[in-house]
Every structure is written in structure tokens, then in C-alpha cells.
């Protein structure tokens, strides 16, 4: 545990919650290195050397389309955005098929199962395409635990659009105040906090200090497992 009360055990963290909304990338799986490697390979023919710092400044936390547009602005180069995104997604899925075991979060399945055992409603809200989201949920063996699963294709907006979280509360028929959000991007944590949700930051890709609106910051969701 990085920041929060020393008494924030599993019970304290989720005691008053009716539902928990998980981000996928950076929370249930830590696959940013796969995304970064795929982008670096695809961008090399365009004479763009994608350093880790540039990746974090332009592509991290964005939809692929928005990230490539941000990279265009930062690099001063014109890029065929749709072609780059399609090539990156193909390469990412190839890597996913052979390298996925090293990027799952060890505590993901135990935490989800512990929450489900308490009768919690569970959802995934991700900006990734459905094929990636459901592939990861199948790798984790957790597809059946989440309803709804919001992806790039069926979400009412892209996070940090508050409609993403609001739509899940409407689907469940519960108040925002009874929802917990687990996300690794501060802007999503801030939106959840504004809606009255209890928001926990997962510092898998950014430092804990970035999550100023989080009720709690953990290094990984394994830190939230019951004793």
C-alpha cells in the first residue's frame, strides 16, 4: 500500500460499496510494455524513435487514435493515423498471443473473486478495443465476473468522460456513492471523485503523487486483498 490509512484493509476499503468498476490496462493487467513495444516497432519505418519518455508523454493513457495524433503534434511529422493504429493493434495482438503470461496482475483474480463472494456488482470500463479486453478477461479466467464490460466500441464515451461511470451506475441501479473505481490514470480518478464515487489510484504506470483525488493509492490491486 502506498498512500492511505494503515487501516485500509479489504473490509475497510469495500465495506460500504455495492459495486466496483475496474479499469483493465494497468489495473487487472500491466501490459503497457506490450503497447509501447508494438508502437515503437510500427513507428520505426516513419523515422520516429519512440523513447519511453515520449511514449509516456503522448500515448500513455490515450486511445490509440488520440495518442498518435498527440505524437504527430509532438514530433512535427504527419502520420497516417488509421494505418498506424491498425498496424499497432495487429502487432499487439500477436505479442499478446505469445507473451501474455508475464503481464497479468497476480492479485487480480483473487480480488475479483473475493469481491464477488461478498455480492458486489463488478464492471470493467476500458478504452481498449473489445477483442483485447475480452482476450485478457479470458486469460485471467474472469470474463463471467463482469457485467457490464465497456470497451472502445460500446462505451458511451471515452474516459475521463463521466458518462462512462454514470452509465454503469444506471445499469446497476445504484447510487454513485456506493461505487468504488480502480484506475491507474489520475484524470479518471478525478472524474470518479467528482461524481461522488470512492476512487482508488493504482500506481502501476504513474507515481502515487499524481493521484491527488484518490481516497487510497496502491501499487497493485494485490495490496487490496483480504488478509
Buried (B, 14 or more C-beta within 10 A) or exposed (E): BBBBEEEBBBEEBBEEBBBBBBBBBBBBBBBBBBBBBBBBBBBEEBEBEBEEEBBBEBBBBBBBBBBBBBBBEEBEEEBEBEEBBEBBBEBBBEBBEEEBEEBBBEBBBBBBEBBBEEEBBBBBBBBBBBBBBBBBBEBBEBBEBBEBBBBBEEBBBBBBBBBBBBBBBEBBEBEBEBBBBBBBBBEBBBBBBBBEBBBBBBBBBBEBEBBEBBBBBBEBBEBBBBE
